[in-house]
Amino acid sequence: MTSRRRFLQAGLGHGAIMTLAAAQTWLGALPLARAQSVPDKVTLQLNWLKDSQHGGHFVAIEKGFFRDEGIDCEVIAGGPGVDSIGLVASGRAMLGDRDSSNVILARLKGIPIKGFAATYQRNPFSMVSLKAKPVKSLEEMVGKTVAIPTQRRGPLNAVLKRKGIDPATVNFVPTGGDASVLASGQVDAYFGWTTTEALVLQRRGVELYFVPVDELGDPSYAQVIFATDETLQTQSDLLLRWVRAEIKGWSWMADHPEETARMVVEKYGRSGLDLDGEIAKAKATGPYLRAPGERVLWIDSAIFESGKRLAIESGIKARDVPVADMFTQSLVRQAHG
């Protein structure tokens, strides 16, 4: 009898130990499961204010494309005086956007950032003039007053010199992003986006003449997504997932511009946006988002090679940097399969 009781106690004790061990194993796995369900945080610092020109980012948030990739993406507004390159380089944001000319310039000056995607496959940045008094070429800029962002002067000066034109023969004035100076006759030509500033004038009935900067000899990207070298090296899996979600977001915007504009106005854009204006902007943006072969977010070495040559010819004092250090195509290639 005693031996039987001891046997049962021993058996029960062993079963209890096994049950406790199983419970501890299950409980110990809970923090790991919770950790795996927490999305990875990504911050994207825009260089300009939030509106439909950034619609693909907001689509990827709204449609759950980031969530499906295990990402929580925060899009931070830029604006006048905001330096997206400086904010990313200092670690205050993980990713940023800026035109390729400035990304190249930053790298030549020793800032360790690198482009890895481009939202606009064709650059809407153009020389804009009145259709009644068009400025059609670099040669026709001579003797004219031309408004252009200060940071874009260097590449344009280099292009003019290639044509044997002295930049001093053009009266350059800075622009604050308001193309009304063209309509009022204060300037003869205005450098800006056909999908934003110039579009405002067109919607007022002003007839315009456009010459894209690509045709002027400055092929470039309007919005390059960039990160630091360290982020690209240590967070490659996260960035690949982010790019996959972004491809879906920008593709959806290209096919649904009106719905994208409504989404931006109602939820994601800055206050005071005009719905009709944003719809027009999103529709105008769509054709710029796809490269040949329907590729979205593609990025190409030719743009960086050309931009590097122009930057050096513009006379900046900088070290020589290989084009391979300015951009990487790896993530978009993988994301497109």
N, C-alpha and C positions, 0 to 999 in steps of 0.2 A: 504493500500500500504506500509506504513511504517513498519507495523508489518510483512508483507511478506518478505520485504527486510532484516529485522533483522533476520528473521527465516533462510533465505538462507545464510546470513553471518555466523550465528551461526553454521549452518550445514557445511558450507565450512571450518570454523575454526576448528570444531571438526574433520572433515576428514583430514585436514592438520596435526592436532596434532597426529591423529592415524597413518598417513603415516610417520611422523617424528619419532614417537616412534618405528614403525616397522623397519625403516631404522637404528635407533640407535641400536636396538637389533641385527640386521644383521651385522652391522659394528663392534659391540662389540664382536661378535662371531668370527670375522676373526683372531685376534691374537691367540685365542685358537686353531682354526683349523690349523693355521700355526705351532703352537707349537707342535701339535699332529703329524704333518707331518715331523718334524725334527727328524732324527734317534738318538737314544741314543749312545753315544760314549763309546767304550770299548777299552782299550789298553792292549795288550798281550805282555809281555816281554819274549822273548826267552832266553834260557841260552846259545844257540850256534848260529852260523851263519846261515843265511837263505839258505836252499836248500831243496831237495825233502824229506828229513826226516820230514819236517814240512808241507808237501804238502796239507794235509787236511784243514789246516787253509786257504791257498791260494785258494783252490777250493771253499770253502764257501764264500769267497769274490767274486771271478770271476763269479761264477754261480748264484750269487744273493741270496744265502741262508740267509746271514745276513740281507740283505736289506729286504727280505720278513718278517723278524722278527722285523723290525724297528731298526736295529743296524748298526752303522758304526764302524767296527772293524779295528784297526790299529795294525799291527804286527811289533814289534820292534826287530831288530837283537841283538843277544847276541854275545858271542865270548870270547876269552881268557881274563881273568880278569873281566868279567861281572858277577855280583852276582844278579841273578834274584830274589832270596829270599829277599835280602836286599832292592832292588828297589821296590818290592811290599810292604814289611813291612813298608817302609818309605812313601808310598803313591805316589811314582813317576810313578807307573804303577798299573792298577787295578788287572790284572791277571799275572801269570808267569808260566813257566814250569821248572821242575827239577826232577831228579830221586827220587823215594820214600825214599831211604835211607837218602838223605839230607833233605827232607821235615820232616821226622821223627826226625832227629837230631836237626833241627831248633826248632821244637816244644818242644823237651825235654830241650832245652836251654832257653825256655821262649819266643820265637818269636811267636806271635799269628797268625800263618797261618794254613790253613787246606786244604787238597786235596779234590777235588770234581769230578774229571774225570781223566781217564788215556788213552792216545792216543794209546799206544802199549799194547796189551793184553798179549803178551809174550815178554820177555826181550831179545833183540838181544845182550846184553852185555855178552861177553863170554871170557873164557881163550883160546887163540889162539896159536897154535904152528905149526911147520912145519910137514907135513905128514910124512916126512922121519925121523923125530926125535920128535915124539909126546910126549906131557906131558898130560897124561890121567886122572890124579887124584890129589887130594891134597897131597897124600903121595909122588907122583913123583915130586912135586915142591921142595922137600928138596934138598939142594945143587945146585939149579938152580938159574939163574938170571931171574927175572920176572919183567916186566914193567907193572905198574898199576897206574892209577890216584891217587894222594895223598888222595883225599877225600874218596876213596873206600878202603883204607887200613884197617880202623877200622873194618868194617863188615867181611872182609876176615880174619883178625887176630882172630876174635872171632870164625869163622868157623874152622880155623886151631886148635885152642885150644880145641874145642869140640872133635876133632879127636885125641887129645893128641899130637899134633905137635907144637913144639916151633916155633913161627914166625921168631925168630932170625936165624933159620936154612935155611931160604930162603933169597936170596940176592935181596931185592926189590929195584927197581929204578923207579923214576917218568917218566911218559910218557907225551909227548906233543901232542898226537893225530896223530903221524906219525908211522904207523906200519912197515915202511921200516927197522927199527932197528931189526925186527924179520927176515926179508929176508936176511939181511946182516950178521946175526949171532951174533949181539951184545947182544941179549937176547935169552933166551931159550923159553920164553912164553911171551905173550903180552895180556893184558886185554883191549878189545875194542869191538866195535859194529861189528857184522858180516855183517850188511847191509851198513856199511860205510868204516871204516879204513881197515878191512880185505878184503872187496870186491875189494878195489883198488889193493891189492896184487893178488887176484884171477884173476882179469882181465889182469894181467901181466903174467899169467901162473904159479903162485906160488901155489903149492898144500898145503892145510892147514888142520889142525885137530882142531875141535871145541869142547869145553865143556861149555855149558851155565852156568851162575852163579846160575841159579835155581837148576841145577843138582849138583852143588858144595855145596849146603846147604844155599844159599842166595836168596830165592825167592823175587823178587822185580819188580817194574815198572820202565821202562826206562824214561818215560815222564809223570809226574803227573801234571795236571793243578791245580793250587792252588790260593787261595785268602785269605785276612785277615778275621778274625772272623767278624769284623764290616761290611765288604762288603757282606759277606754271609748273615748276619742278615738283612741288610738294602736294599740290591739289589737282593733279591731272585728271583723276577719276571724277571728282566733283565737277570740274570744268567741262568735261565731256558730257556729263549728264545735263549740265546747264545749257550747253550748246544744242543738244538734242531737243530740249524743251523750247529753246528760242527759235529753232528752225520751224517747229510747228506753229509757234506764235506768229512769226512774220509771214509764213505761208498762208495762215488763216486770214491775216489782215489783208494780204494782197487779193484774196478772193472775196472778202467781206468788208470793204472799206467803210460803207455807211454804218454797219453794225459796230465796227471798231470805233468810229468817231463818237457814236452815242455812248459807248462804254467809257471812253475817255472823258467826255463832258460830264456824264452823270456820276462818275465814281473816282477816276484816277487823275484827271488833269487839274491844272490850277484853276482857281475860282475865276468866274467871269468869262469863260470861253463861250464863243458863239457857236451854236450847234451847226447852223448852215455853213459857217466858215470852216469848221472842223471837218464836216463831211466833204467839202470841196478839197480840203487839204489832203485828207486820206485818199480820196479818189485820184488826186494828182500824184500822190506818192506811190501808189500801187505799181505802176510800170517801171519804177526804179529799183524794185526789190528783188528781181530775179535775174540771175546771170543766164547765159545760154545753157540749155540743158535743164532749165527749171531749177538751177541750184540757188539756194537761199543761204545767206551769210557767208558766201564764198570769199576767200581772200587770196590775192595773187601776188607773186613776187615782182611782176613787171611794174606795178604801181610803186612799190617801195624802191626799186632800182631807179626809176625815173625821178621819184621824189628826192632820193639821196643826191643824185647829180644836180638837180636844181638847187637844193639847199647849199651844196658846196659852192656852186657857181654864184650864189647870191652873196658870197663873201663872209659867211659866218665863221667865227674862229672856233673850230671844234676838231676833235680827233677823228680819224677815219674809223668807221665801224662797219663790219660786214653786214650786208643786207640780211643774212641769216639771223643776225642778232636783233633785228628790228621787227620781225614777224615770224610766226609759225603757222603752217598750214595743217599741222598734224591733227588738231582737234576737229576742224570742219571735215577733213577727209574721213576720219573715223565716224563722225556723227552721220555722214551721208552714206556710210557703209561701203 
